């Protein structure tokens, strides 16, 4: 069985995180990038598709 992979991705710059097996870890990476670079980021799945509802905007609370 293939384990789902998630990555944080920024559509504003060329940054994409490493693969994570847990969605929450990828979301934390997206949040850190959004806050550090002031870019909206989101989580993508193993197929490179944005996960619905995963957009993180700079300064957004959890």
mmCIF file of the N, C-alpha and C atoms, coordinates in Angstrom:
data_MODEL
# 
_entry.id   MODEL 
# 
loop_
_atom_site.group_PDB 
_atom_site.id 
_atom_site.type_symbol 
_atom_site.label_atom_id 
_atom_site.label_alt_id 
_atom_site.label_comp_id 
_atom_site.label_asym_id 
_atom_site.label_entity_id 
_atom_site.label_seq_id 
_atom_site.pdbx_PDB_ins_code 
_atom_site.Cartn_x 
_atom_site.Cartn_y 
_atom_site.Cartn_z 
_atom_site.occupancy 
_atom_site.B_iso_or_equiv 
_atom_site.pdbx_formal_charge 
_atom_site.auth_seq_id 
_atom_site.auth_comp_id 
_atom_site.auth_asym_id 
_atom_site.auth_atom_id 
_atom_site.pdbx_PDB_model_num 
ATOM 1   N N  . UNK A 1 1  ? 0.840  -1.184 0.000  1.00 0.00 ? 1  UNK A N  1 
ATOM 2   C CA . UNK A 1 1  ? 0.000  0.000  0.000  1.00 0.00 ? 1  UNK A CA 1 
ATOM 3   C C  . UNK A 1 1  ? 0.883  1.245  0.000  1.00 0.00 ? 1  UNK A C  1 
ATOM 4   N N  . UNK A 1 2  ? 0.556  2.175  -0.877 1.00 0.00 ? 2  UNK A N  1 
ATOM 5   C CA . UNK A 1 2  ? 1.310  3.411  -0.986 1.00 0.00 ? 2  UNK A CA 1 
ATOM 6   C C  . UNK A 1 2  ? 0.884  4.376  0.110  1.00 0.00 ? 2  UNK A C  1 
ATOM 7   N N  . UNK A 1 3  ? 1.845  4.938  0.812  1.00 0.00 ? 3  UNK A N  1 
ATOM 8   C CA . UNK A 1 3  ? 1.561  5.903  1.867  1.00 0.00 ? 3  UNK A CA 1 
ATOM 9   C C  . UNK A 1 3  ? 1.341  7.270  1.222  1.00 0.00 ? 3  UNK A C  1 
ATOM 10  N N  . UNK A 1 4  ? 0.295  7.953  1.639  1.00 0.00 ? 4  UNK A N  1 
ATOM 11  C CA . UNK A 1 4  ? 0.020  9.293  1.107  1.00 0.00 ? 4  UNK A CA 1 
ATOM 12  C C  . UNK A 1 4  ? 1.171  10.222 1.460  1.00 0.00 ? 4  UNK A C  1 
ATOM 13  N N  . UNK A 1 5  ? 1.505  11.088 0.539  1.00 0.00 ? 5  UNK A N  1 
ATOM 14  C CA . UNK A 1 5  ? 2.555  12.081 0.769  1.00 0.00 ? 5  UNK A CA 1 
ATOM 15  C C  . UNK A 1 5  ? 1.968  13.461 0.585  1.00 0.00 ? 5  UNK A C  1 
ATOM 16  N N  . UNK A 1 6  ? 2.419  14.364 1.408  1.00 0.00 ? 6  UNK A N  1 
ATOM 17  C CA . UNK A 1 6  ? 1.985  15.753 1.334  1.00 0.00 ? 6  UNK A CA 1 
ATOM 18  C C  . UNK A 1 6  ? 3.208  16.651 1.325  1.00 0.00 ? 6  UNK A C  1 
ATOM 19  N N  . UNK A 1 7  ? 3.109  17.771 0.636  1.00 0.00 ? 7  UNK A N  1 
ATOM 20  C CA . UNK A 1 7  ? 4.171  18.767 0.612  1.00 0.00 ? 7  UNK A CA 1 
ATOM 21  C C  . UNK A 1 7  ? 3.536  20.145 0.714  1.00 0.00 ? 7  UNK A C  1 
ATOM 22  N N  . UNK A 1 8  ? 4.237  21.045 1.366  1.00 0.00 ? 8  UNK A N  1 
ATOM 23  C CA . UNK A 1 8  ? 3.820  22.441 1.363  1.00 0.00 ? 8  UNK A CA 1 
ATOM 24  C C  . UNK A 1 8  ? 4.356  23.047 0.072  1.00 0.00 ? 8  UNK A C  1 
ATOM 25  N N  . UNK A 1 9  ? 3.576  23.946 -0.522 1.00 0.00 ? 9  UNK A N  1 
ATOM 26  C CA . UNK A 1 9  ? 3.967  24.539 -1.794 1.00 0.00 ? 9  UNK A CA 1 
ATOM 27  C C  . UNK A 1 9  ? 3.586  26.014 -1.810 1.00 0.00 ? 9  UNK A C  1 
ATOM 28  N N  . UNK A 1 10 ? 4.449  26.817 -2.412 1.00 0.00 ? 10 UNK A N  1 
ATOM 29  C CA . UNK A 1 10 ? 4.193  28.246 -2.549 1.00 0.00 ? 10 UNK A CA 1 
ATOM 30  C C  . UNK A 1 10 ? 4.040  28.574 -4.030 1.00 0.00 ? 10 UNK A C  1 
ATOM 31  N N  . UNK A 1 11 ? 2.866  29.074 -4.448 1.00 0.00 ? 11 UNK A N  1 
ATOM 32  C CA . UNK A 1 11 ? 2.695  29.438 -5.846 1.00 0.00 ? 11 UNK A CA 1 
ATOM 33  C C  . UNK A 1 11 ? 3.377  30.756 -6.218 1.00 0.00 ? 11 UNK A C  1 
ATOM 34  N N  . UNK A 1 12 ? 3.820  31.522 -5.228 1.00 0.00 ? 12 UNK A N  1 
ATOM 35  C CA . UNK A 1 12 ? 4.448  32.821 -5.472 1.00 0.00 ? 12 UNK A CA 1 
ATOM 36  C C  . UNK A 1 12 ? 5.930  32.695 -5.818 1.00 0.00 ? 12 UNK A C  1 
ATOM 37  N N  . UNK A 1 13 ? 6.605  31.744 -5.190 1.00 0.00 ? 13 UNK A N  1 
ATOM 38  C CA . UNK A 1 13 ? 8.031  31.540 -5.423 1.00 0.00 ? 13 UNK A CA 1 
ATOM 39  C C  . UNK A 1 13 ? 8.271  30.055 -5.720 1.00 0.00 ? 13 UNK A C  1 
ATOM 40  N N  . UNK A 1 14 ? 9.484  29.658 -6.067 1.00 0.00 ? 14 UNK A N  1 
ATOM 41  C CA . UNK A 1 14 ? 9.723  28.261 -6.451 1.00 0.00 ? 14 UNK A CA 1 
ATOM 42  C C  . UNK A 1 14 ? 9.837  27.278 -5.276 1.00 0.00 ? 14 UNK A C  1 
ATOM 43  N N  . UNK A 1 15 ? 9.481  27.666 -4.071 1.00 0.00 ? 15 UNK A N  1 
ATOM 44  C CA . UNK A 1 15 ? 9.659  26.818 -2.898 1.00 0.00 ? 15 UNK A CA 1 
ATOM 45  C C  . UNK A 1 15 ? 8.604  25.715 -2.820 1.00 0.00 ? 15 UNK A C  1 
ATOM 46  N N  . UNK A 1 16 ? 9.071  24.503 -2.549 1.00 0.00 ? 16 UNK A N  1 
ATOM 47  C CA . UNK A 1 16 ? 8.227  23.359 -2.215 1.00 0.00 ? 16 UNK A CA 1 
ATOM 48  C C  . UNK A 1 16 ? 8.968  22.579 -1.136 1.00 0.00 ? 16 UNK A C  1 
ATOM 49  N N  . UNK A 1 17 ? 8.259  22.181 -0.094 1.00 0.00 ? 17 UNK A N  1 
ATOM 50  C CA . UNK A 1 17 ? 8.904  21.459 1.010  1.00 0.00 ? 17 UNK A CA 1 
ATOM 51  C C  . UNK A 1 17 ? 9.218  20.021 0.613  1.00 0.00 ? 17 UNK A C  1 
ATOM 52  N N  . UNK A 1 18 ? 9.866  19.337 1.519  1.00 0.00 ? 18 UNK A N  1 
ATOM 53  C CA . UNK A 1 18 ? 10.105 17.905 1.323  1.00 0.00 ? 18 UNK A CA 1 
ATOM 54  C C  . UNK A 1 18 ? 8.791  17.159 1.538  1.00 0.00 ? 18 UNK A C  1 
ATOM 55  N N  . UNK A 1 19 ? 8.752  15.877 1.234  1.00 0.00 ? 19 UNK A N  1 
ATOM 56  C CA . UNK A 1 19 ? 7.556  15.057 1.432  1.00 0.00 ? 19 UNK A CA 1 
ATOM 57  C C  . UNK A 1 19 ? 7.336  14.766 2.912  1.00 0.00 ? 19 UNK A C  1 
ATOM 58  N N  . UNK A 1 20 ? 6.077  14.794 3.309  1.00 0.00 ? 20 UNK A N  1 
ATOM 59  C CA . UNK A 1 20 ? 5.674  14.422 4.662  1.00 0.00 ? 20 UNK A CA 1 
ATOM 60  C C  . UNK A 1 20 ? 4.589  13.363 4.556  1.00 0.00 ? 20 UNK A C  1 
ATOM 61  N N  . UNK A 1 21 ? 4.556  12.437 5.493  1.00 0.00 ? 21 UNK A N  1 
ATOM 62  C CA . UNK A 1 21 ? 3.511  11.413 5.490  1.00 0.00 ? 21 UNK A CA 1 
ATOM 63  C C  . UNK A 1 21 ? 2.249  11.905 6.203  1.00 0.00 ? 21 UNK A C  1 
ATOM 64  N N  . UNK A 1 22 ? 2.367  12.976 6.984  1.00 0.00 ? 22 UNK A N  1 
ATOM 65  C CA . UNK A 1 22 ? 1.215  13.517 7.707  1.00 0.00 ? 22 UNK A CA 1 
ATOM 66  C C  . UNK A 1 22 ? 0.829  14.878 7.146  1.00 0.00 ? 22 UNK A C  1 
ATOM 67  N N  . UNK A 1 23 ? -0.447 15.052 6.890  1.00 0.00 ? 23 UNK A N  1 
ATOM 68  C CA . UNK A 1 23 ? -0.955 16.318 6.371  1.00 0.00 ? 23 UNK A CA 1 
ATOM 69  C C  . UNK A 1 23 ? -0.619 17.464 7.319  1.00 0.00 ? 23 UNK A C  1 
ATOM 70  N N  . UNK A 1 24 ? -0.796 17.260 8.621  1.00 0.00 ? 24 UNK A N  1 
ATOM 71  C CA . UNK A 1 24 ? -0.585 18.336 9.590  1.00 0.00 ? 24 UNK A CA 1 
ATOM 72  C C  . UNK A 1 24 ? 0.851  18.859 9.572  1.00 0.00 ? 24 UNK A C  1 
ATOM 73  N N  . UNK A 1 25 ? 1.809  17.990 9.310  1.00 0.00 ? 25 UNK A N  1 
ATOM 74  C CA . UNK A 1 25 ? 3.206  18.418 9.243  1.00 0.00 ? 25 UNK A CA 1 
ATOM 75  C C  . UNK A 1 25 ? 3.434  19.293 8.014  1.00 0.00 ? 25 UNK A C  1 
ATOM 76  N N  . UNK A 1 26 ? 2.848  18.916 6.891  1.00 0.00 ? 26 UNK A N  1 
ATOM 77  C CA . UNK A 1 26 ? 2.961  19.730 5.678  1.00 0.00 ? 26 UNK A CA 1 
ATOM 78  C C  . UNK A 1 26 ? 2.261  21.076 5.871  1.00 0.00 ? 26 UNK A C  1 
ATOM 79  N N  . UNK A 1 27 ? 1.126  21.075 6.559  1.00 0.00 ? 27 UNK A N  1 
ATOM 80  C CA . UNK A 1 27 ? 0.416  22.319 6.833  1.00 0.00 ? 27 UNK A CA 1 
ATOM 81  C C  . UNK A 1 27 ? 1.261  23.237 7.722  1.00 0.00 ? 27 UNK A C  1 
ATOM 82  N N  . UNK A 1 28 ? 1.955  22.675 8.693  1.00 0.00 ? 28 UNK A N  1 
ATOM 83  C CA . UNK A 1 28 ? 2.842  23.476 9.545  1.00 0.00 ? 28 UNK A CA 1 
ATOM 84  C C  . UNK A 1 28 ? 3.971  24.088 8.728  1.00 0.00 ? 28 UNK A C  1 
ATOM 85  N N  . UNK A 1 29 ? 4.516  23.329 7.769  1.00 0.00 ? 29 UNK A N  1 
ATOM 86  C CA . UNK A 1 29 ? 5.572  23.851 6.896  1.00 0.00 ? 29 UNK A CA 1 
ATOM 87  C C  . UNK A 1 29 ? 5.034  24.984 6.025  1.00 0.00 ? 29 UNK A C  1 
ATOM 88  N N  . UNK A 1 30 ? 3.812  24.837 5.518  1.00 0.00 ? 30 UNK A N  1 
ATOM 89  C CA . UNK A 1 30 ? 3.180  25.894 4.719  1.00 0.00 ? 30 UNK A CA 1 
ATOM 90  C C  . UNK A 1 30 ? 2.972  27.145 5.565  1.00 0.00 ? 30 UNK A C  1 
ATOM 91  N N  . UNK A 1 31 ? 2.544  26.962 6.806  1.00 0.00 ? 31 UNK A N  1 
ATOM 92  C CA . UNK A 1 31 ? 2.318  28.090 7.718  1.00 0.00 ? 31 UNK A CA 1 
ATOM 93  C C  . UNK A 1 31 ? 3.635  28.818 8.014  1.00 0.00 ? 31 UNK A C  1 
ATOM 94  N N  . UNK A 1 32 ? 4.695  28.064 8.252  1.00 0.00 ? 32 UNK A N  1 
ATOM 95  C CA . UNK A 1 32 ? 5.997  28.668 8.538  1.00 0.00 ? 32 UNK A CA 1 
ATOM 96  C C  . UNK A 1 32 ? 6.485  29.480 7.333  1.00 0.00 ? 32 UNK A C  1 
ATOM 97  N N  . UNK A 1 33 ? 6.312  28.938 6.133  1.00 0.00 ? 33 UNK A N  1 
ATOM 98  C CA . UNK A 1 33 ? 6.731  29.660 4.936  1.00 0.00 ? 33 UNK A CA 1 
ATOM 99  C C  . UNK A 1 33 ? 5.880  30.912 4.740  1.00 0.00 ? 33 UNK A C  1 
ATOM 100 N N  . UNK A 1 34 ? 4.585  30.810 4.934  1.00 0.00 ? 34 UNK A N  1 
ATOM 101 C CA . UNK A 1 34 ? 3.692  31.958 4.777  1.00 0.00 ? 34 UNK A CA 1 
ATOM 102 C C  . UNK A 1 34 ? 4.086  33.085 5.729  1.00 0.00 ? 34 UNK A C  1 
ATOM 103 N N  . UNK A 1 35 ? 4.377  32.737 6.956  1.00 0.00 ? 35 UNK A N  1 
ATOM 104 C CA . UNK A 1 35 ? 4.748  33.753 7.946  1.00 0.00 ? 35 UNK A CA 1 
ATOM 105 C C  . UNK A 1 35 ? 6.144  34.318 7.686  1.00 0.00 ? 35 UNK A C  1 
ATOM 106 N N  . UNK A 1 36 ? 7.071  33.474 7.267  1.00 0.00 ? 36 UNK A N  1 
ATOM 107 C CA . UNK A 1 36 ? 8.457  33.915 7.048  1.00 0.00 ? 36 UNK A CA 1 
ATOM 108 C C  . UNK A 1 36 ? 8.598  34.769 5.779  1.00 0.00 ? 36 UNK A C  1 
ATOM 109 N N  . UNK A 1 37 ? 7.962  34.358 4.705  1.00 0.00 ? 37 UNK A N  1 
ATOM 110 C CA . UNK A 1 37 ? 8.138  35.030 3.411  1.00 0.00 ? 37 UNK A CA 1 
ATOM 111 C C  . UNK A 1 37 ? 6.983  35.957 3.034  1.00 0.00 ? 37 UNK A C  1 
ATOM 112 N N  . UNK A 1 38 ? 5.921  35.947 3.838  1.00 0.00 ? 38 UNK A N  1 
ATOM 113 C CA . UNK A 1 38 ? 4.737  36.754 3.562  1.00 0.00 ? 38 UNK A CA 1 
ATOM 114 C C  . UNK A 1 38 ? 4.075  36.340 2.244  1.00 0.00 ? 38 UNK A C  1 
ATOM 115 N N  . UNK A 1 39 ? 4.079  35.047 1.971  1.00 0.00 ? 39 UNK A N  1 
ATOM 116 C CA . UNK A 1 39 ? 3.443  34.466 0.786  1.00 0.00 ? 39 UNK A CA 1 
ATOM 117 C C  . UNK A 1 39 ? 2.330  33.523 1.236  1.00 0.00 ? 39 UNK A C  1 
ATOM 118 N N  . UNK A 1 40 ? 1.212  33.528 0.536  1.00 0.00 ? 40 UNK A N  1 
ATOM 119 C CA . UNK A 1 40 ? 0.182  32.516 0.780  1.00 0.00 ? 40 UNK A CA 1 
ATOM 120 C C  . UNK A 1 40 ? 0.709  31.181 0.257  1.00 0.00 ? 40 UNK A C  1 
ATOM 121 N N  . UNK A 1 41 ? 0.543  30.121 1.009  1.00 0.00 ? 41 UNK A N  1 
ATOM 122 C CA . UNK A 1 41 ? 1.023  28.794 0.636  1.00 0.00 ? 41 UNK A CA 1 
ATOM 123 C C  . UNK A 1 41 ? -0.111 27.800 0.802  1.00 0.00 ? 41 UNK A C  1 
ATOM 124 N N  . UNK A 1 42 ? 0.091  26.597 0.319  1.00 0.00 ? 42 UNK A N  1 
ATOM 125 C CA . UNK A 1 42 ? -0.916 25.557 0.495  1.00 0.00 ? 42 UNK A CA 1 
ATOM 126 C C  . UNK A 1 42 ? -0.240 24.187 0.501  1.00 0.00 ? 42 UNK A C  1 
ATOM 127 N N  . UNK A 1 43 ? -1.030 23.158 0.765  1.00 0.00 ? 43 UNK A N  1 
ATOM 128 C CA . UNK A 1 43 ? -0.534 21.782 0.802  1.00 0.00 ? 43 UNK A CA 1 
ATOM 129 C C  . UNK A 1 43 ? -0.940 21.101 -0.496 1.00 0.00 ? 43 UNK A C  1 
ATOM 130 N N  . UNK A 1 44 ? 0.000  20.346 -1.074 1.00 0.00 ? 44 UNK A N  1 
ATOM 131 C CA . UNK A 1 44 ? -0.302 19.556 -2.266 1.00 0.00 ? 44 UNK A CA 1 
ATOM 132 C C  . UNK A 1 44 ? -0.144 18.075 -1.932 1.00 0.00 ? 44 UNK A C  1 
ATOM 133 N N  . UNK A 1 45 ? -0.868 17.240 -2.652 1.00 0.00 ? 45 UNK A N  1 
ATOM 134 C CA . UNK A 1 45 ? -0.795 15.794 -2.422 1.00 0.00 ? 45 UNK A CA 1 
ATOM 135 C C  . UNK A 1 45 ? 0.282  15.168 -3.300 1.00 0.00 ? 45 UNK A C  1 
ATOM 136 N N  . UNK A 1 46 ? 0.373  13.848 -3.266 1.00 0.00 ? 46 UNK A N  1 
ATOM 137 C CA . UNK A 1 46 ? 1.424  13.138 -3.996 1.00 0.00 ? 46 UNK A CA 1 
ATOM 138 C C  . UNK A 1 46 ? 1.304  13.285 -5.510 1.00 0.00 ? 46 UNK A C  1 
ATOM 139 N N  . UNK A 1 47 ? 0.159  13.766 -5.984 1.00 0.00 ? 47 UNK A N  1 
ATOM 140 C CA . UNK A 1 47 ? -0.050 13.974 -7.414 1.00 0.00 ? 47 UNK A CA 1 
ATOM 141 C C  . UNK A 1 47 ? 0.210  15.423 -7.832 1.00 0.00 ? 47 UNK A C  1 
ATOM 142 N N  . UNK A 1 48 ? 0.590  16.263 -6.859 1.00 0.00 ? 48 UNK A N  1 
ATOM 143 C CA . UNK A 1 48 ? 0.842  17.664 -7.142 1.00 0.00 ? 48 UNK A CA 1 
ATOM 144 C C  . UNK A 1 48 ? -0.401 18.526 -7.171 1.00 0.00 ? 48 UNK A C  1 
ATOM 145 N N  . UNK A 1 49 ? -1.511 18.003 -6.655 1.00 0.00 ? 49 UNK A N  1 
ATOM 146 C CA . UNK A 1 49 ? -2.778 18.735 -6.624 1.00 0.00 ? 49 UNK A CA 1 
ATOM 147 C C  . UNK A 1 49 ? -2.973 19.416 -5.272 1.00 0.00 ? 49 UNK A C  1 
ATOM 148 N N  . UNK A 1 50 ? -3.465 20.657 -5.302 1.00 0.00 ? 50 UNK A N  1 
ATOM 149 C CA . UNK A 1 50 ? -3.697 21.387 -4.060 1.00 0.00 ? 50 UNK A CA 1 
ATOM 150 C C  . UNK A 1 50 ? -4.821 20.716 -3.284 1.00 0.00 ? 50 UNK A C  1 
ATOM 151 N N  . UNK A 1 51 ? -4.590 20.524 -1.997 1.00 0.00 ? 51 UNK A N  1 
ATOM 152 C CA . UNK A 1 51 ? -5.604 19.946 -1.118 1.00 0.00 ? 51 UNK A CA 1 
ATOM 153 C C  . UNK A 1 51 ? -6.616 21.044 -0.802 1.00 0.00 ? 51 UNK A C  1 
ATOM 154 N N  . UNK A 1 52 ? -7.882 20.777 -1.049 1.00 0.00 ? 52 UNK A N  1 
ATOM 155 C CA . UNK A 1 52 ? -8.948 21.744 -0.812 1.00 0.00 ? 52 UNK A CA 1 
ATOM 156 C C  . UNK A 1 52 ? -8.936 22.215 0.641  1.00 0.00 ? 52 UNK A C  1 
ATOM 157 N N  . UNK A 1 53 ? -8.988 23.519 0.832  1.00 0.00 ? 53 UNK A N  1 
ATOM 158 C CA . UNK A 1 53 ? -9.026 24.088 2.173  1.00 0.00 ? 53 UNK A CA 1 
ATOM 159 C C  . UNK A 1 53 ? -7.674 24.202 2.847  1.00 0.00 ? 53 UNK A C  1 
ATOM 160 N N  . UNK A 1 54 ? -6.596 23.972 2.114  1.00 0.00 ? 54 UNK A N  1 
ATOM 161 C CA . UNK A 1 54 ? -5.267 23.956 2.750  1.00 0.00 ? 54 UNK A CA 1 
ATOM 162 C C  . UNK A 1 54 ? -4.514 25.263 2.611  1.00 0.00 ? 54 UNK A C  1 
ATOM 163 N N  . UNK A 1 55 ? -5.121 26.282 2.016  1.00 0.00 ? 55 UNK A N  1 
ATOM 164 C CA . UNK A 1 55 ? -4.413 27.558 1.827  1.00 0.00 ? 55 UNK A CA 1 
ATOM 165 C C  . UNK A 1 55 ? -4.147 28.230 3.169  1.00 0.00 ? 55 UNK A C  1 
ATOM 166 N N  . UNK A 1 56 ? -2.905 28.652 3.358  1.00 0.00 ? 56 UNK A N  1 
ATOM 167 C CA . UNK A 1 56 ? -2.471 29.351 4.573  1.00 0.00 ? 56 UNK A CA 1 
ATOM 168 C C  . UNK A 1 56 ? -1.978 30.728 4.153  1.00 0.00 ? 56 UNK A C  1 
ATOM 169 N N  . UNK A 1 57 ? -2.546 31.751 4.760  1.00 0.00 ? 57 UNK A N  1 
ATOM 170 C CA . UNK A 1 57 ? -2.147 33.122 4.433  1.00 0.00 ? 57 UNK A CA 1 
ATOM 171 C C  . UNK A 1 57 ? -1.277 33.683 5.557  1.00 0.00 ? 57 UNK A C  1 
ATOM 172 N N  . UNK A 1 58 ? -0.371 34.602 5.212  1.00 0.00 ? 58 UNK A N  1 
ATOM 173 C CA . UNK A 1 58 ? 0.514  35.192 6.223  1.00 0.00 ? 58 UNK A CA 1 
ATOM 174 C C  . UNK A 1 58 ? -0.284 35.801 7.382  1.00 0.00 ? 58 UNK A C  1 
ATOM 175 N N  . UNK A 1 59 ? 0.156  35.519 8.591  1.00 0.00 ? 59 UNK A N  1 
ATOM 176 C CA . UNK A 1 59 ? -0.474 36.075 9.774  1.00 0.00 ? 59 UNK A CA 1 
ATOM 177 C C  . UNK A 1 59 ? -1.775 35.432 10.190 1.00 0.00 ? 59 UNK A C  1 
ATOM 178 N N  . UNK A 1 60 ? -2.196 34.407 9.473  1.00 0.00 ? 60 UNK A N  1 
ATOM 179 C CA . UNK A 1 60 ? -3.448 33.724 9.776  1.00 0.00 ? 60 UNK A CA 1 
ATOM 180 C C  . UNK A 1 60 ? -3.288 32.861 11.026 1.00 0.00 ? 60 UNK A C  1 
ATOM 181 N N  . UNK A 1 61 ? -4.245 32.930 11.911 1.00 0.00 ? 61 UNK A N  1 
ATOM 182 C CA . UNK A 1 61 ? -4.213 32.105 13.114 1.00 0.00 ? 61 UNK A CA 1 
ATOM 183 C C  . UNK A 1 61 ? -4.632 30.677 12.804 1.00 0.00 ? 61 UNK A C  1 
ATOM 184 N N  . UNK A 1 62 ? -4.212 29.756 13.649 1.00 0.00 ? 62 UNK A N  1 
ATOM 185 C CA . UNK A 1 62 ? -4.546 28.344 13.471 1.00 0.00 ? 62 UNK A CA 1 
ATOM 186 C C  . UNK A 1 62 ? -6.007 28.111 13.744 1.00 0.00 ? 62 UNK A C  1 
# 
